[in-house]
Amino acid sequence: MRAPRRGARTRWLRASAWVAALWLAAAPGWAAFSVHRIDAAAAAAAGPALFDPAQTHAAWADAPVHDRFFEAQPEDGLEAKVRTEVRLLVDARHLYVGLKAFDPQPAEIRGALARRDKVSNDQDYIGLYLDPSGAGASAQVVYVNAAGAVSDGTHSPADGDNLLPDFQLDAATARFDGGWSAVVRIPLSSIAHDAAQPQPWKLLVMRNMTREQRYRMYSAPVTRNTNCVLCFAQPVDNLARPSGGLNWSATVQAVLTRARQRVGDAPPTEDQEEALSLDLKLRPDPASIIDLTVKPDFSQVELDAAQLTGNTRFAIFVPEKRPFFLEGSDLLQTPMRAVNTRAITAPGWGTRYTRREAAWDMTLLSARDDGGGLVMLPDAYGTGFALQPERSQATLGRALLKQGALAWGVVGTDRRYAEGVGYNRVAGGDFTWQPNDTQRVRGQLLASATTALPDGLGGLREGARRSGHAALLTLSHDPADWAASVTLQDVSDGFRADNGFFSQVGFRELNTLLIRKMGKNGLRREHNWYLYAGRKTDTADRVIAQELSLGTWMAGPYDSELDLHVKPANRTRVVRDGPLHATALVGGRIGITPGRVVARLEASGQYGEQVDVVGGRVGRGGNLSLYSRLRPSDWLELEPSFAVNWIDGRGGAEDGRRLLTDQVLQMRGIAHFGPQDSLRAIYQRNRTRRAVQWYAVSVAPEASSATASLVYSHAAASGTTVHAGLTRVDAEVPGLAPPVEQTEGFVKLSWQY
């Protein structure tokens, strides 16, 4: 048979594509969601009955039902084995999403009280991905578990979930004989959207159910290997875009703090402070948000996750948790960390403008920083620091243009220090191309200019301008049987981002990851082999780091995971003119969700040859991390964790001697006395020990710190809360610095109007 001519083949392919597209559009699994509209009179008559999680009001019976769900875990693409129903209502003020999760074993439903943004995969929960632009670039995401606990934030295909922003919404749940139900009520005024956009909003619903296996189901046939769940979101029909008028809210906070500090044997000092702060949020139209803050209080920022710091050369990134900086924070996420608002350590005031259109989004923020923090001074072999000047102005902004599968972004930041100390400025562009749900290309190019230079005394001074650049390109492809990604990065010596997070500059890097997916076999619900290779050099082409890793990953019953790897040929250089150290390691990670009480257990570690960064040598050692999530009851949750890193001498007189031990222990616990009241306790202890006789440089034999925190919280309503807490910090470096004891008690009252 003769092959068709090229033109005929092209026409045949186009026709096939149109037939496939029409079939997908008509397929029940891809059917749009439809909203039942309630007029003003009916909404007034219904009152709070629409928010009943049992959904007994007649309006729920009139709402169209979306009940075709598809399994994505443990199987892929099958019709869901349990029934889930979704109904949508809308009135002049709210969007209501009603959900019914049927369960053949309702006694096994897992739902526990939890703090906001702490819904976890060991629970039964529903997830909503609401994309008001319909462009698939980002969505507001809400997770609600069977007990009514809520996690919310934003989601983007490139960066996944960002649960730091909190939106105005209400959720309620109930149980029925065959499962559980929920209603989520979202004020239309809190959904940023362009009222004039032509395309409809989109929605994707996910259901998580954990038993002997974690079951993950979606309202569309989302594939397990996809890196773009939003690509499967479905239109929401019959939803007239609310135009809305001016909406505003004001939050007043009053804080009373009493602190006591003792350094060594000196008499203790005491300090008492009363402070008022104001947060104002204006929404002049549905697409715009204006935030203003004066003397914001951040006393409720939770203790950061425990991390080992005793054997590292580089600064460690910690996420932003302060409320003022979270509005539009998804827009500030770029392929590289060009923006890190935690660099603004002590804002005296701040203002922010955010706008979301169908075709573009933007945010602009400016804040006065009253100083007290550190400025990172990175190079290729470590991160230095300078004291931040007492006052500076931090300004940053980003715009994102959405053109179907392609999104373009521009970002700019400026940090101008007072009293003629100088400035740091960064500007550049980025893009993300997502042609389908398995392929992605991301890139970014930044340029910096800096006149605030180190003064040699631990501070900054104005000097001759230094310029630099940072560039990154990532390509990833993740089809059903294999996956691959390649990343190239080039950051020059002169690059600096005082409003961002770059702990290392002056390097070029190439790394690649290849994955072979072996499918499912018995207990191995999923099995992959992988190969990772990376090489990083400085600007003089000297190797900084080189890594080769071979491994296997398996998933099994009880949401279990097992990862085993070997790194046979690592290379590391810790100082510019120092030797290139060779190391070999074996390691792994295991995790399992055993049941309702022991909700999650995880362990990871490595053993082999370790580089002693301070000593500039290679020893034998390893690291181990342990984590568990325990729920003795639905009102009590505990999260103990422990991590340790150790290095023993290798060769000569130090052979077998312990050179370094670095460990951190953290215990988190929270007791819920109801949906409005909770008591949170955290204890963390860090300890680093070194055998000083085996070090050629001066080191501390021991350094330790311990932090204990107890906070009671009462949430009367959204934005109206009471917090009372006590924190104790003890730190000591024997022989080098006197012990420090700090105790602080506070009461914080917050009212929202």
N, C-alpha and C positions, 0 to 999 in steps of 0.2 A: 504494500500500500504506500502510495507516494505521500510524503509529508506535506501538510498544507503550506501554502505560501505565507510569508511573514505577515502580510497585511491581513490575510484571513485568520491567521493564528491570533493576531492582536485583537481583531474584532471578536473572535470566539472567547478570548480571555476576558475582555471587557463585558461581554454578555453574561459570562459565568459569574463574574464579580457582582453584576447587578442582580442576577437571580439569587445569589447567596445573600446579598444585602437585604433584598426584599423578603427572603425567607426568614432571616434573623429578625427583621422588623415585625414580621407577622407571628413569629413564634410566641406561644403563651409565656414562656420563661422570660421573655424580654418585654412583656406587656407593660405599658406605662402605669404608674400609680394614678389614681383618680381621687380628687378631693370632693367631699360633700360640703357644700357651702351653707352656712347658717346666717339668715338675715338678722338684723339688729333686734327685731321684736322677739324672734325665737331665742336668740342668745340671751336677752334680758330675762325671758321667762325661764330658761334653763338654769341660769345662775351657776352656782358651783357644781351642779350635777354633771356637767360635761367633763369635769375633772375626776370623776369617779373611776378608779382603776377597774372596777367590775364591769364598766361600760354598759350599764343597764338603761341609760337614757335612750329614748327612741331615735335620736339622731344617729347613734352608733349603728343601729339596725339599718338605717337608710344609707350608710356609707358603703361604697364598693369595697369588696374584700380582695386583697392580694394575698394569695396563699400558696403560690408555687415557689418552693425553695429548693436550692441545690447544695449538695454536700461538697465541701472543699477539703475536709479533713475528717477522718483518715483517708477516705476514698476521694476521688476527684471527678466531678462532673455528673455524679449520680443524683437522681431525685432524692430529696431529703427523706429520711425514714420516719421522722416525726413531723407533725403538722405545726405550722406557724401562720398566724393570721395578722395582717396589717390593715388598719383602717385610718383614714385621714379626715379630719374636720378642720374647717377654718371659719372664723367669724371676723369681725372688724378689727379685733385686737390680737388674736392668738391663732397659732397653728397647733392643733392637737394631733398627736400620733398615738393611736391605740394599738396595743399588741397583745396577742394571746399565744402563749407558748404551751402547747399541749405536751404532756409527758406520760408515757406508759407506766412510770414509777414515780408518782408525785411525792412519795415519802423520801426519795433520794435527791430531791431538788436542793441545790446548794445556794443558799443566800444568807449572807452575814452582813451586819452593820459594818460600815467602813468609812474612813475619812474621805472627803472629796478627792477625786482623782486617784483612789486606791482600789478600784475594782480590778480584780486580777483573774487570770485564766483558770484558776481552780474553782471559779464561781460559775453559776448559771447567769448569763446576762444577755441583753439585747444591745446591739450597736446601731446607731443611725449616722449615716454620712449624708449631710445635706449640703448640696452645692448650689447656692443661689444664682451664680453666674451661668451655670450650665456648661462651662468651658472645660471642666475636668482638671483645672489647675490646682484647686484647693477646695476644702469643704470644712464646715463646722461638724464636729463629731461629738456624739453623746453616747455614753455607755451607762446602762441602768441594770443593776443586778436584781435578783428576785426579792431582796430585802429593801429595795429602794435606794441603795447607795449609788452615787453618781460619779462618773468621770467625764470630763468634757474638755474640749480644746479644739485644735485645728488638725487637719490632715492634708498632706500633699503627696503625690506619687513619688517624688524624689526624696523627701525627708521623713515620710511616715507620720506617725502621731506626734503632736506637740501638746501635751496635756497641761501646760502651764497656764494658758489663758482660761479664765472662768467666765461663762456667759450667764445671762439672766434666764433662768428656766426653772420649772418645777416638775417633779416626777413623783408618782405614787404607784404602789404595787399592791396586789391582792392575790390570794390563792383561791382556786376552785378545785372541784373534785378531780379534774383531769389535768391539772397543771397550774400555771400562774399567769397573771396578766399585769399589764402596766399601761399607764398613760403618761406621756411626756407633753407638757404644755410650754410652748416657746412663744414669748411675745414677738409679734412681727416687728416691733420697733427695735428689737435686739439683733435682728438678722440683717447684716450689711448687704445691700443689693442695689442694683441699678433699676429703678422703676420703669425706665424706658427701654430696657433691653428686649430684643425680639424673641430670643430663645427661652424656653421654659426652665424653671428650676429642675434640678435632678435629685434623686434620692436613691440610696442603696441601704438595705437593712441586713444586718448580720446577726446571727444567733449563735451563742456559745453554750455548750452543754458538756460538762465534764463528769464522767463516770469511770468505768474501767479504761476509757479512752476519751480523749478530748474530741468532741464533735463540733465542727465549725461549718455553718450553713449560711447561704446568702440568698437574697431575693432575686438574684440573677446568676447564671452559670459561671461564677468566678473560678478561675483555675488556680490550683495550688501554687504553681510556679510563677504566677503573674507578679510583676512589680508595679502594677497600676490597678488597684481595685476600683478607683474612680472611673476607669475606662468602662466599667460595667454598670455604672449608675443609670437609672431609668428616668424619663421625664415625669414630671408631676403635672397632670392635666387638670384643667378647670380651676387653676389657682390664679386669680387675677392679682397682679403684682400690687401690693399695697403701696400707696404713694406716701401717706403719713405726713405729719407736720413736725414741728419742733418738739423734741423730747429731751428731757434733761434729768439728771440726778446729782445730788450733792451728798458727800459723805464727810462728816465731821468726826475727828478722832481726838480723844483726850487721853494722854498717857502720863501716869505717875510712876517714876522710877527712883529706886533707892539703891545705891551701890556702895560696896565696902571693899577696899583693897589693902592687902598687906604684902610688902616686899621684904623678904628676909626677916630680920629681927626689928625692923623699924616699926614705929607706931602705925597702926592702921589709919587710913584716910577714908573719909566718907563723903558721899555726894548725893544730893537729892535734886531731881529735875522734874518740872511739870512742863508739858508741851501740848500745844494744840496744832492740828494739821487739817488741811482741807483738800479733798479731791473732788473735782467738778467734771462731769461728763455731759457734753452737749451733743445732740444729734439733730442738726438743722434739717436734714433730709435723710432718707433711708440709706444713702450711699456714703454719708460723711459722719465722722466722729471726731470731736475735739475734746481732748483731755487736758486738764490743768491741775497742777498739784503745788501746794505750798507746804514746806517743811514736812514731807511725807515721813510716816513712821514705819520702820521695817522691823520692829521688835519681834514680829511673829514669823520671821523667816526661819524655817526649820533647819536643824543641824544638817550640814551636807553629808552625803554618803561617805562612809569610812573609806579611806584610801591610804596605801602605804607610800611614804615619802622619803624613807631613809636611804634609798639607793637609786635615786633618780637625779638627772642633771637638768630636767626641764620642768617648767611650770605645769601644773595640773589644772585642766579645765573643770569648772563647776557651773551648772546651769543657772539661769536667772529664775528667781522665785518671787521677786518683789512686784506687787500688783500693778503699780503705775506703768511699769515697763512691758507689761504683757499684752496690752492692746496692740494688735497688728504685728506681734512678734514673729508670726509665720512669714511675713513679708521680709523680715530681716535675716532669714535663713538663706544663705547663699552657698555655693559649692565649697568655698573656703570661708573661714570665720572672719569675714570682713567687719562684722559688727558683734560686739559683746558688751551689752549694756551693764554688766557687772563691773566694767572698768569705771563706771560712774559711781564712785564709792559713797559719797555723802551729798546727795542733791539737796540744795536749799530750795529750789523751785524748778519746775519743769513744765513744758507744754508740748502737746503732740497733736498732729492732724493726720487722720487716716481716711482715705477714700477708696471705695471699691466699685468699679464699673464692670460692665460685661466684658469689655475688651482690655481693661487695664486696672491695676491697683497701685496705690502709692501710700507711703507713710513718711512723715517728717517729724523729727523730735529734736528739741533743744533743752538742755538742762544746765543749771549752774552747779558745779561740783565744788563743795567746800573743802575737798582734799582729805588727807589722812590715810590714803592708800599707797599703793606702789605702782610704778610704771614699769612694764616689762621691757628689758633691753636684750633681745634674743640675738644669738649668733648660731653658727653651725654646730657647736659642741655644748651648748647649754643656754640657760636663761639667766641673765643678770637682772638686777632690779635697781631702781632709783626711787627715792622718796617723792611722792607726788606733791607738787606745790600746793600751797594753802588754798588757792582758788583757781578755777579754770572754767571755760565754757565749752561744753561738749555738744556738738550739733551733728546729726546724721540723718540720712534719708535714703529711701530706695523706691524705685518705680518698676513695675512689672507689666510688660505688654504681652497679652495672650492672643496668639494667632493659631488656633487649632492645636495641632500637635507640637507647635513651636512656641516657646515663651522666652522673651528677651527681658533682661533686667539691667538697670543701671543703679549704682550705689555710690554714695559719697559721704565721707565723714570728715569732721574738722574738730581738732582739740586745740584751743588757744589758751595758753597759760598766762596768768596775770603777772604784772610787774616785769614785763619785758623778758620773760623766760623763753618765749618762742612758741612754735606751733608744730603740730603734726597733721598732715592732710593725706587722705586716701581717696582715690576715685577710680572707677572702672566699670566694666560691663560683664554680664554673664548670660548664658543661654541654657535652656534645656529643651531637647528635641525628643519627644516620645512618639515615634511613628505608630507603635502598637503597644499592647500590654506586656510584651516581653523584651522590647528593645529600648535603650535609652542612651543618649549622648548628652553630657554636661560639660560646660567649660566656663572658665572665668579668667579675666585679665585685670589686674589692679596695678596702679602706680601710686607711689607715696612720695611726699616731700616733707622733710623734717628740719627744723632749726632748733628745737629743744633737745640739746645734746647733753650727755653725761658731763658733770663738772669735775669728776675725779674724787669728789668728797661724799658721794652717795646721793647727790641731788642732780638737778638739771640747770643748765644755763643756755643762753642764746648763742648760737654759733653759725658757721657757714652752712648753707642748706645742703642736706644729703638727700639723694634721690634713690629710688629702688623700684623693683617690680615684683609681682607674684603672678604666676600663671598655672592653671590646672586644666587638664582635659581627661575625662573619664568616659569610656565606652563600655557598655554592658549588654549582654544578650543572654536570655534565659528561657530557651525553649524547653520542651518536655523532657528530653533525654540527656541534656547536657547544659552547661552554662559557662560563660566566660566573661571576664571583665579585665580591662587594661586601664591603668592610671598613669599619667605623666604629670610631673610637677616641677616647676622651676621657680625658686625664690632667691632673689639676689641679696648680697650682703647688706646693702643699704636700705632694704625695705623695713618699715616699721608701721604698726597700726595701733595707736594708743587707745582707740575706741573699739578695737577688735581683739582677737586672740590668735597670735602667732608666737608660739613658744620657741620656734626654731626658724632661722633664715640662713641664707647663704648655702643652699644645697640644690641639687637636681636629683630627681627620683623617678624610677620606673618600676612598677610592680604589676603583676598579673595573677589572676586566679582562674583556674580551670576546674570544673566540676563535672564528673560523670555520674549520672543518676541511674542507679541500678533497679529502681522500681521497688515493688513490695514482695516480700517473701516470708510467709508465716508470721512470727512475732515481730519481724522487722517490717514495720508498717511503711518505712521509707529507709533507703540506704544509698549513700553517696560516697564516692571517692573524690579526693580533691588534691590539687597541687598548687602551692603558692610560691612565687619567687619574686624577690624584691631587691633592688640595689639603689643605694643612696650615696652620692658623692658630694664633696664640697666644690667650690668654684675653681679650685686648683686641681680637680679631678682625683682627689684622694678619697678612698672609700671611707665613709662614715659608718655605714651599716650594710650588711648583705645577709639575706635570709633565704633559705630554702626549706619548705615545710611540706611533708607528705602526710596525708591523713585520711581517716574514714569517719563518717558520721551516720548514725542510725537513730531512728525514732521507733518507739514501741508502745506497748500498752501503758495505761496510766500516764499518758502524756510524757513518757520518758524519752530522754535523749542521751546518747553516748557518743562522745567525740574523742578519738585517739589520734595522736600525731607524733611524728618524729622530725626533729630539725637537725640534720646531720652535718651541716656545713654553714653555720652562722659566722659572721665576721663583724666585729665592733671596734671602733676607734673612739676613745673617750676624750682625748685632747688632740689639738690640731697637729702637733708634731710627734705624737706618741705612737706606740706600736699598734698594729692591727691584731686584735685578739681573736683567736679562733675558739668557738664553743660548739658543743653538741648537746642536744636536749631531747628528752621524751616527755610527753605530757598528755593531758586529757581533761575532759569535763563530763560530768554526769548529772542528770537532773530527773526528778520523778515527782508526780503528784499522787501520793498514796491514798488519800481519802479526805474526809471532811475535817478531821481534827488535825492531822499532820498534812497540811495543805500543800506544802512544797518543800523539797529537799534538793540542794544543789551543792556540788563540790567540784573544784577545779584545781589543777596544779601542774607543775613541771619539775623535773629533776635532771640534773646533769652538771654541766659546767656553767658557772655564772661569772659575769664580770663585776668585780668590786670597783664601782665607779670612783670612790674616793681614793682607794689604794692603787688604782691603775693596774690591776692584775686580774688573773683568772683563778677562781677557786671552785671547789665542788659545793653544790648546794641546790636549793630549789625554792619554790613558793607554793603555798597552799591557801585556798580560800574556801570557807564553809558558810552556807546560808540556809536558813529554814524559815518557813512561815507556818505558825501554829495558831489554831483557832480552837481552844478548849471549849468555847461556847460561841454562840452567834453574837455575843456582845463583847467578847474579849479576843484581841489579836496580839500575838507576840512575834517579833522578828529578830532573833539573835543572829549575829554574823561574826566571823573571826577570819583574819588573814595574817599570814606570817611569811617572811622571806628570810632565808639564812644562807650564809656563805662560810665554808670551811677552807682553811689554807690547803694549798696543793704544792708539795715539794719543799725541800729544805727544812729549816727548823720549825716553820709554821705548819708543816704538813699535818692535816687532821685537826688542827686547832680551830676553834670557832672564832671567826673574824668579825662577823656581823650577825645580829639578830634584830629584825624589824617586825613589829607586830601591832595589830590594832584589833580591839574587841569593841563591838557595839551591840547594845540591847535596846530594842524599841518595843514599847508596849502601849496599848491604848485600850481603855475601858469605855464602852458606850453605855450611858445610863438612859438612853432613849435617842430619838432622832435629833434632839437639840443640845444634848449635854454629853461631854466626853472629858476624860482625863488622860493626858498623854505623858509618858515618861520615857526619857532617853538617857542612857549612860554610855559613854565612849571613853576608852582608854588607849592611848598611843604610847609605845615604848620602843626606843632604839638603843641597842647596846653595841659597843665596839671594843675589841681588845687593843688598847692603845699601843701596847708594846710591839705590835706587828705593823704599825703604820709609820711611814717616813714623814708624814705631815701631821700637824697638830689636829687632833680630833677630840670630841667629847666622849668620855667613856660611857656616858648614859644620858639620855634625854627622855623625859616622860611628861605626859599631860593627861588629865582626866577631866571630863565634862559631864555634869549631871543636870538634867533639866526636867522640871515638872510643871505642866501647864493645864489648867482647867479652862474649858471653853463652853460658852452658852450662846447659841445662835437663835435669837428670838424671831428673826426674819432676815430676808436677803439684805446684807449690808448693815444690819443691826445686831451687834455681837458684844459679848463681854469676855475678856480673857484675863486671867490672873496666873502669874507664874513665878517660879524661883529657879535661878540658874547658879551653879557653882562650878568654877574652873580652877584647877590646880596645875601648875606647870613648874618643872624643875630641871636644871642642867647642873648636877653636882660638880663642884670644883670650878665651874666657869661662870655661873650666874646664880644669885640667891633664889630661893623658891618664891613663887608668886601665888597668892590666893585671892580670888575675886569672887564676890557674891553679889548677885543682883536680884532684886524682887521688883515686879511691875504689876500694874493694873492698867488695862487698856479698855476703853469704852468707845464704841463706834455706832454712830447713828446715820442712817441713809434717808434722804428726803427725795 
